[in-house]
Every structure is written in structure tokens, then in C-alpha cells.
Amino acid sequence: MNQPIEACFRVLIVDDNAHAREGMMDILAMQPDFCVVGEAVNGEEAIQLTEQLMPDLILMDISMPMLGGLEAAKRIKSKFPYVKIVMVTVSDEITHLFEALKAGAQGYLLKNLKPSQWHEYLRAIAIDEAPMSKELATKLLQEFTTKTAMREPANTPLTLREREILERVATGESNREIAQRLNLSEHTVKNHLKNILQKLHLENRVQLTRYAFENGLA
């Protein structure tokens, strides 16, 4: 570990493959703002270690014996809603993404991404600023296009400006990109996002993206 545990984001790695766990540990070891506090080989062990270690972030494989990552994520979020969970998989199947969202995951990472992309994304997740990846946002759009094509936009408590920001979030844009597009400051965008989350009773950008597509607002 590069610095005291208290000074970094505490990470629990959950994967039944020892080489995969080692690979994730190597990636996180490259950056001083993450420290691995534990490892689990299945969902049941992940739940136990979450209660013992109280991590900030969990990297969770989807397919594992005894208890898979999706069900484990659902149970963990019901007990410890503060924990951020990122599902890690070799597959970019849209059905896996949907299931991860339903389970309450904040993110979705492919194992073949470059280490630099891992760190950038995980840090954004940890500080609540991670946009949905444009690739996954595109998949969501394609999936929901036929479902929402004939649907009128749902009634929403959002203002016109908030809806504009929600639409940009759903396309995978970062706060900086949204600010530039709408000629706003990043601080203003962040405050709008806080209001949007509170109004919709949602927790993060992933849930906002799903909400936008499901309700014909993107």
C-alpha cells in the first residue's frame, strides 16, 4: 500500500479467479488514492467482508460460484447503501448492464480496459462524478429506442434546464462537457445534478441514465 488506509479509498475485490484478483490489485497499486482492504472469492464472502471491513468501493465480478455478483450487489446495497459497487466482467452484453443497474451498482467495467481507464473511471465513481461511458449509453439508447418511440415523455418534476442536463447525462457526457455545451459553469452543473437526484429520489448518474431512457426523456 502506498499510503495509510485512512487516506485512500478502501476497496474490496470480489472475484473467484485468483489471477483476476491479482490483476485488479496490480492496477490499483499503481495509484496512491486506492488501497485494497480485502479479497473475496464469491458473493457470500463479499457480504461478510463488507460488514467487517466497511469498504468505500467494491469491484465485483458478475459470474461466481455459490452466490453471483448481481445478487450479492443487491444484498449489499440493501444493507450498506453508502457502498459504491462496480461490476467487473469480460462481457459488454446489454442484459448484464441492465441487471447491474437493477442490483444497484454504480458502475460497470470491462476487464480488458487499460489500467489508466480503470483509475480514471473508479476515481470518478468514488467522488460521485462518473459519467456513464458513451459506449454503454449508446447501447442503452439502442435498447430503449423501440420501447419509447411511441411513448410521450413522462410527467416529471424537473425544470426545462434540469431536463436538458439529464439528457446530456444520459448520453454519457461529463460535468465539464455538459457545462461547455450549455454555457454553464461546472459548479452550476453539479448543483443542478444534486437537485435532480433529490427530486427523483435517485443516488447516482447511472440511475439517472436509466430513468431518462425508461421515461422517454433522452
Residue pairs with C-beta under 8 A, 6 or more apart in sequence:
1 8
1 35
1 36
2 8
2 29
2 31
2 32
2 35
3 32
3 35
5 35
5 37
8 32
8 33
8 34
8 35
9 33
9 34
9 35
9 56
9 57
9 122
9 123
9 126
10 35
10 37
10 53
10 54
10 55
10 56
10 57
11 28
11 34
11 35
11 36
11 37
11 55
11 56
11 57
11 58
11 59
12 36
12 37
12 38
12 39
12 40
12 46
12 49
12 50
12 53
12 55
12 57
12 58
12 59
13 21
13 24
13 25
13 36
13 38
13 39
13 40
13 58
13 59
14 39
14 40
14 41
14 42
14 43
14 45
14 46
14 58
14 59
14 60
14 61
14 64
14 69
14 72
15 21
15 24
15 41
15 59
15 60
15 61
15 64
15 88
16 41
16 42
16 61
16 64
16 65
17 61
20 61
20 88
20 111
21 39
23 111
24 59
24 88
25 36
25 39
27 115
27 118
27 119
28 34
28 35
28 36
28 119
28 122
29 36
30 115
30 119
31 119
31 123
33 123
33 126
34 57
34 119
34 122
34 123
37 53
37 55
38 49
38 52
38 53
38 55
40 46
40 48
40 49
41 64
42 64
42 65
42 66
42 67
42 72
43 60
43 64
43 66
43 67
43 68
43 69
43 71
43 72
43 75
44 66
44 67
44 72
46 58
46 60
46 67
46 69
46 72
46 76
47 67
47 72
47 75
47 76
47 79
49 55
50 58
50 76
50 79
50 80
50 83
51 79
51 80
54 80
55 83
56 83
56 84
56 126
57 83
57 84
57 85
57 86
57 122
57 125
57 126
58 73
58 76
58 83
58 84
58 85
58 86
59 86
59 88
59 109
60 69
60 72
60 73
60 85
60 86
60 87
60 88
60 105
61 69
61 87
61 88
61 89
62 68
62 69
62 70
62 87
62 88
62 89
62 91
62 96
62 100
63 69
63 89
64 72
69 87
70 87
70 99
70 100
70 102
70 103
71 103
73 85
73 87
73 100
73 103
73 104
73 105
74 102
74 103
74 104
76 83
76 85
77 83
77 85
77 103
77 104
78 104
81 104
81 203
84 106
84 107
84 125
84 126
85 103
85 104
85 105
85 106
85 107
86 105
86 106
86 107
86 108
86 109
86 121
86 122
86 125
87 96
87 100
87 103
87 105
87 107
87 108
87 109
88 109
88 110
88 111
89 96
89 108
89 109
89 110
89 111
90 110
90 111
90 112
91 110
92 110
92 135
92 136
92 139
94 139
94 140
94 142
94 143
96 108
97 108
97 136
97 139
97 140
98 143
100 108
101 206
101 207
101 210
105 206
106 125
106 130
106 203
106 204
106 206
107 121
107 122
107 125
107 130
107 206
108 133
108 136
108 206
109 118
109 121
109 122
113 121
121 130
121 133
124 130
124 131
128 204
129 174
129 175
130 204
130 205
131 169
131 172
131 173
131 174
131 175
131 177
131 205
132 140
132 169
132 170
132 172
132 205
132 206
132 209
133 172
134 171
134 172
135 172
136 172
137 170
137 171
137 172
137 209
138 172
140 170
140 209
140 210
140 213
141 170
141 171
141 213
141 218
143 213
144 213
144 214
144 218
148 213
148 214
148 215
148 216
151 216
152 216
153 215
153 216
153 217
154 215
154 216
154 217
156 163
156 200
156 215
156 217
157 199
157 200
158 166
158 196
158 199
158 200
161 182
161 192
162 192
162 195
162 196
162 199
163 217
164 182
165 178
165 182
165 189
165 192
165 193
165 196
166 196
166 208
166 211
166 212
166 217
166 218
167 212
167 217
167 218
168 177
168 178
168 181
168 182
169 178
169 193
169 205
169 208
169 209
169 212
170 208
170 209
170 212
170 213
170 217
170 218
171 218
172 209
173 181
175 186
175 189
175 190
175 193
176 186
178 184
178 189
179 185
179 186
179 188
179 189
182 189
193 205
193 208
196 202
196 208
197 203
197 204
197 208
200 208
200 211
202 208
202 211
209 218
211 217
212 218
